[in-house]
Amino acid sequence: MIAILKNIEKHQTKPIAEILQSLLHETANIEKEDDFDFGSPVLITENEELAFYRKENELVRQEYMSFKNKMTKLLDQVNVEKRSFGKDYLKLNLDKIDFDNFRKSNNV
């Protein structure tokens, strides 16, 4: 029984342990080489951060209001056309040139 255990240890366990140890040693060397310095972060004050977010918020609000006004104008030109048979439908009272200009201005 002892001879069998020594044989297993000699031919199976030790070589596998050595292989695993060499792999761990190589990955440690690779990790040391891949260290990257991101530099020191630029610290800003709370007031600068608030000013930045206020500015961005104002830009988003302006874009929203502009889009809202354009859509309101477009929807004001939509009429419901009633049919005697079948479903009613919506009709856009806008000529092709104005519609193309609307599409181009909104990148649609």
Secondary structure, 3 states (H helix, E strand, C coil): CHHHHHHHHHHHHHHHHHHHHHHHHHHHHHHHHCCCCCCCCCCCCHHHHHHHHHHHHHHHHHHHHHHHHHHHHHHHCEEEECCCCCCCEEEECCCHHHHHHHHHHCCC
